[in-house]
Amino acid sequence: MTKPDTPPSGDTPLLEVVRVLALLDASRHSQAALAAAVDLASRRHAELVAVYVEDLDLLSCAAFPFSCEIGAQSGVTRPLTADTLEASIARQLQRVNQALALAVAGRDLRHRLEVSRGPVVGEALAKAGAGDVLVLGKTGTTERWGTRLGSTSRRLILEAPCTVLLWDERHPFRRGPLRMLSQAQSNGERAIPDWLTALFDGPSPLPVRHARELEKQLTRADTGGLLLHRTELEQLLDEDPELLANVPLPIVVVA
């Protein structure tokens, strides 16, 4: 097993990533997030854990006699039964397995796929530890309805016990500065966890306080990312629930 980077003698030890968790659902955004997770885990010599949750809430819905599914493009309705839903889940799991195998091909990377059944958010939170990094796609399975931030992603970034990296498949990633609100830096909060230097350059303070100002400044941003402390994120989302969906950059959320 390759050992993590060792700091020079006398230096403060680096804050190492324990594991990189990627929550997968076979969507385009999920697969883009998986590629980012593989890259991060490789750079930090961390274990990659791909997480696939068979949604118990969805399975419960199939028990109702009036349940049906509607084609996203055709609009055609079909009865939703436990058998058809189980078959759909099995197909999705197969696609997840294929995506993981393709993403790690040719890399010397410790990795595994964890499959569980239950509420998606609860299962994901139960698997995450304080030293992990949870990598998510922005919209996940709701991507067919537009660019709105998925409800699963929203809950996880606000409730996860670890750092969350929210990836956006719509915009090709280009290395650059990691922007942060200037008041966080002035309050002496740590600007960038050490492991983030694998993905971004140095910090770039933004002199903004409100969601509208932040969105305006980042509308045309095409390099780097945005770092937010969870308390900042909660305040910004109170002002504009769609803020994160409208920021065209990867977003790092820390405690």
C-alpha positions in Angstrom: 0.0 0.0 0.0 1.4 3.4 -0.9 1.9 5.7 2.1 0.4 9.2 2.2 2.7 12.2 1.6 5.0 12.8 4.5 5.6 16.4 5.5 9.1 17.6 6.2 10.4 17.1 9.7 9.1 19.8 12.1 6.1 20.7 9.9 2.5 20.3 11.1 1.2 17.0 9.6 -1.1 17.3 6.6 -4.8 16.8 7.1 -5.1 13.6 5.2 -8.2 12.3 3.5 -9.3 9.0 5.2 -11.5 7.9 2.3 -13.1 9.4 -0.7 -16.8 8.5 -1.0 -18.7 8.8 -4.2 -22.5 8.4 -4.1 -23.5 6.9 -7.4 -26.9 6.6 -9.2 -25.8 6.0 -12.9 -26.8 9.6 -13.9 -24.4 11.8 -15.9 -23.7 14.0 -13.0 -23.0 11.0 -10.8 -20.5 9.6 -13.2 -18.7 13.0 -13.6 -18.5 13.1 -9.8 -17.0 9.6 -9.8 -14.3 10.7 -12.2 -13.4 13.6 -9.8 -13.5 11.2 -6.8 -11.1 8.8 -8.5 -8.7 11.6 -9.3 -8.8 12.9 -5.8 -8.3 9.5 -4.2 -5.4 8.7 -6.5 -3.6 12.0 -5.7 -4.1 11.5 -1.9 -3.4 7.8 -1.8 -6.8 7.4 -0.2 -9.3 4.5 -0.5 -12.2 5.1 -2.9 -15.6 3.9 -1.7 -18.3 4.0 -4.3 -21.7 4.0 -2.6 -24.9 2.8 -4.3 -28.2 2.9 -2.3 -31.2 1.0 -3.4 -33.9 3.5 -2.5 -36.2 1.9 0.0 -38.7 4.9 -0.2 -39.1 4.2 -3.9 -39.5 0.5 -3.4 -42.2 1.2 -0.8 -44.1 3.3 -3.3 -44.5 0.3 -5.6 -46.6 -1.4 -2.9 -49.5 1.0 -3.6 -52.0 -0.3 -6.2 -52.3 3.1 -7.8 -48.5 3.6 -8.3 -47.4 4.3 -11.8 -44.3 5.6 -13.6 -44.4 8.3 -16.3 -42.0 8.4 -19.2 -39.8 11.5 -19.0 -40.0 12.1 -22.7 -43.0 10.2 -23.9 -45.3 11.1 -21.0 -46.7 7.5 -21.2 -47.8 6.1 -17.9 -47.1 2.5 -16.9 -48.0 0.5 -13.7 -45.2 0.6 -11.2 -44.8 -2.9 -9.6 -42.2 -4.2 -7.2 -41.0 -6.6 -9.9 -40.4 -3.9 -12.5 -38.8 -1.7 -10.0 -36.5 -4.4 -8.8 -35.5 -5.1 -12.4 -34.8 -1.4 -12.9 -32.6 -1.2 -9.8 -30.7 -4.3 -11.0 -30.0 -2.6 -14.3 -28.9 0.5 -12.6 -26.5 -1.4 -10.3 -25.0 -3.1 -13.4 -24.4 0.4 -14.9 -22.8 1.6 -11.7 -20.5 -1.4 -11.6 -19.5 -0.8 -15.2 -18.9 2.9 -14.6 -16.7 2.1 -11.5 -14.6 -0.4 -13.4 -14.1 2.0 -16.3 -13.2 4.9 -13.9 -10.5 3.0 -12.0 -9.1 1.1 -15.0 -5.3 1.3 -15.2 -4.9 3.0 -11.7 -3.3 1.5 -8.7 -6.1 2.5 -6.4 -7.8 0.8 -3.5 -11.5 0.9 -4.2 -14.7 -1.0 -3.5 -18.4 -0.7 -4.1 -20.7 -0.7 -1.1 -24.4 -1.5 -1.9 -27.1 -1.0 0.7 -30.9 -0.7 0.8 -32.7 2.1 2.6 -33.4 5.8 2.5 -30.7 7.3 0.3 -29.7 10.2 2.6 -29.7 8.1 5.8 -27.6 5.4 4.2 -25.1 7.8 2.8 -24.8 9.7 6.1 -24.3 6.5 8.0 -21.3 5.6 5.8 -19.5 8.9 6.0 -17.0 9.7 8.7 -15.5 13.0 9.9 -12.2 12.5 8.0 -13.8 11.5 4.7 -14.6 13.5 1.6 -18.0 12.9 0.1 -18.2 13.6 -3.7 -21.6 14.3 -5.2 -23.0 15.2 -8.6 -25.2 18.4 -8.5 -28.5 17.1 -9.7 -28.3 13.3 -9.7 -31.4 11.5 -10.8 -33.4 14.8 -11.1 -31.2 16.0 -14.0 -34.0 15.3 -16.5 -36.0 18.2 -14.9 -33.2 20.8 -15.4 -30.3 22.1 -13.5 -32.0 22.5 -10.1 -30.0 21.2 -7.2 -31.3 17.7 -6.3 -33.0 17.3 -2.9 -30.6 14.5 -2.0 -27.6 16.6 -2.7 -29.0 19.5 -0.7 -29.6 17.4 2.4 -26.2 15.7 2.2 -24.2 18.9 1.9 -26.0 20.4 4.9 -26.0 17.3 7.1 -22.8 15.3 6.2 -20.3 14.9 9.0 -17.5 15.5 6.6 -16.3 17.7 3.8 -18.5 17.6 0.7 -17.2 18.2 -2.9 -20.2 19.1 -5.1 -19.2 18.5 -8.8 -20.9 20.0 -11.8 -20.9 17.9 -15.0 -22.1 20.8 -17.2 -18.8 22.7 -17.1 -15.4 21.2 -17.8 -13.1 21.5 -14.8 -10.1 23.8 -15.2 -7.6 24.2 -12.3 -7.6 27.6 -10.7 -8.2 29.5 -7.5 -10.4 28.3 -4.7 -12.7 31.2 -4.0 -14.0 31.9 -0.5 -16.0 34.6 1.2 -13.6 37.3 2.5 -15.2 37.5 5.9 -14.3 33.8 6.6 -10.6 34.6 5.9 -10.7 37.7 8.1 -12.2 35.7 10.9 -9.1 33.5 10.9 -10.9 30.4 9.5 -8.7 27.9 7.6 -9.0 28.9 4.0 -8.1 25.6 2.2 -7.7 22.1 3.7 -4.3 20.8 2.6 -5.7 18.0 0.5 -7.5 20.5 -1.7 -4.2 21.7 -3.1 -4.4 18.6 -5.3 -7.3 20.1 -7.1 -7.0 23.9 -6.8 -4.5 26.7 -6.5 -4.4 29.2 -3.6 -7.3 31.0 -2.0 -9.0 33.9 -3.6 -11.2 36.0 -1.3 -14.5 37.3 -2.6 -15.8 40.6 -1.1 -19.4 39.5 -1.0 -22.0 38.9 1.7 -25.2 38.0 -0.1 -26.3 35.2 -2.5 -27.1 37.6 -5.3 -23.7 39.2 -5.2 -22.0 35.9 -5.1 -23.9 34.5 -8.1 -23.2 37.7 -10.1 -19.5 37.5 -9.5 -19.3 33.8 -10.5 -21.6 33.9 -13.5 -18.7 33.7 -16.0 -16.2 32.0 -13.8 -14.6 29.0 -15.6 -11.6 28.0 -13.5 -11.1 26.8 -10.0 -13.9 26.4 -7.4 -15.8 27.8 -4.5 -15.3 27.0 -0.8 -18.1 27.6 1.7 -18.3 26.9 5.4 -21.6 25.2 6.3 -22.9 28.1 8.3 -22.2 30.4 5.3 -24.0 28.0 3.0 -27.1 27.8 5.2 -27.3 31.6 5.2 -26.9 31.8 1.4 -29.4 29.1 0.7 -31.9 31.0 2.9 -31.5 33.9 0.6 -31.6 31.9 -2.7 -32.4 28.1 -2.6 -31.1 27.8 -6.1 -27.7 29.4 -5.6 -25.6 26.3 -5.8 -27.3 25.1 -9.0 -26.5 28.5 -10.6 -22.8 28.6 -9.7 -20.8 27.0 -12.6 -18.0 25.7 -10.5 -17.2 22.8 -8.2 -18.2 23.6 -4.6 -16.4 22.5 -1.5 -18.4 22.6 1.7 -16.5 22.3 5.0 -17.7 22.4 8.7 
